Structure formats: structure tokens, C-alpha cells
């Protein structure tokens, strides 16, 4: 009788453990499905110092490259008056588009864009 009780107790304990483990797995899967969708944002590649507006009388590309030496590249969305930081990938890709109007595709997290693609915009 004691062996039977012990086996039933062990079975119930194992079943409860498996049930709670699957509940944790479901919670983890729900948070993974809430990934931020990619968006396309149009703006100008600028630098963190100048943001939306460059120094008067200076070419936008030259100003951006000069200021970005001591700072970072950003996307200046002049239409909405927003400045987005660019992630490491964006920093690498932005140099060739300094001062230009671009389309950036990526995920916006706070005020930072996790860049997947940067291309020229007309």
C-alpha cells in the first residue's frame, strides 16, 4: 500500500512539474510574438550635434561628416520634427549618405532605429 501511495504521489508531482513548465514556455512564446514590426522612415542623414538644422552657409554633407567625427549619425525627420538615433549597423551604413535624403527600413525602439536598410530617397 505504501509503494502504491508513493508511486501516485510521484506521478502527481511529475505531472504538476510538467504542467508548470509548459505554462512558462507559453509565456515566453507570447513575448516573442510581440516583436516590433519594421517601418520605413524618410528623413535626412545628419549628426547628433546638428540634428534637424545644420550651420548656416555650410554644405549639409560636409557639416554632417565634420560633426560626426566627434559624434554619431542620426536620422532627422524634418517633416515630423523628430531625430532618431541609429544603431551600430545604421552608423556604418549612414556615412555614405551623409547630408542626403534617405529611406531607412528598420525597427523603432524608443528613439533608436535598428536599421536593416538605408537607401537614397527622391
N, C-alpha and C positions, 0 to 999 in steps of 0.2 A: 504494500500500500504506500509506503514511504517513497519507493522508487517511482511509482506512478505519479504521485504528487510532485516529486522533484522534476520529472520529465514534463509535466504540464506547466509547471512554473517556468522552467527553462524555455519552453516553446512560446509561452505568452511574452516573456521578456525579449526574446529574439524578434517576435512579430512586432512588438512595440518599438524596438530599436529601428527596424526596417521602415516602419511607417513614419517615424520622425525624420529619418534620413531622407526619405522621398519628399517630405514637406520642405526640407531645407533646399533640396535640389530644385523644386518648383519655384521657390522664392528667388533663387539665383537666376533661373531662366527668365523670370519676369523682368528683372532688372536689366538683363542683357538685351531684351527685346525693346527697351526704351532708348535705343541709341538715337543720337541726334541726326536728323536727315541732312544730306548735303544740300547746299544752296549755292546759287550763283549771285555774286555781288559785283556791281560795276563801280569803279572808282579810279583814283589815281595813285600810283606808287609814289609815296612821299617818305619823309623821315620823321622820327618821333619828335624832333625839335620843332619842325615847321608845321607838321600836321596838315591842316586844311589850307594854309596860305604860306607861300614862300616869300622870301625877302624881295622887296621891290627892286626892279631893274636887273634881276639875275634870272638866267635861264633855269627852268624847272629841273631839267636833268642835272645840270651842273650843281645846283643848290642841293638837290637830293643826295647826289653822290658825295659832295663835300661834307654835309651834315651827318650822313650815315656812317662816315668813317669813325665817328665818336659815339654813334648811337645805333639805332635799328631802323629798318624799313617798316612802314605801316601802309595800310590801305586807307586813303582819305576819300570817304563817300561824301562828296560836296553837296549832292542833292539833298541828303538827309542830315547833313552836318554831323557825321559820325566818323570817328577814327578807330580803326581796328588794328590791333597788334597782329603780327604774323608769326606763326610757329617757326621752328628751325628750318623746315623744308621751304616755307614761304620766304624766309630770309635769303636762302640760297638762290631761289628762282627769281626773286624780285629785282636783283641787281641789273639784269639785262633790260628790265622795263622801267628803270628809274625815270620819274617825271612823266610817264606815259599813262594814258587812259587804258585800263585793263578790265578783263573779266576774270574774277577769281572764283573757282569752284572749290568748296570745302565745307567743313562743319564749323558752325559758330558756337563757341563755348565761352559764355560771358562776353568779353570784348576782344577775344582772340579767335582768329580763324585758323583752323587746322587745314592747311592748304593741300589740295590734291592736284589742281591745275591752275596755271596762270597763263592767259593768252591776251594778245592785244585786242582792244575794243575800238570800234569806229565812232 
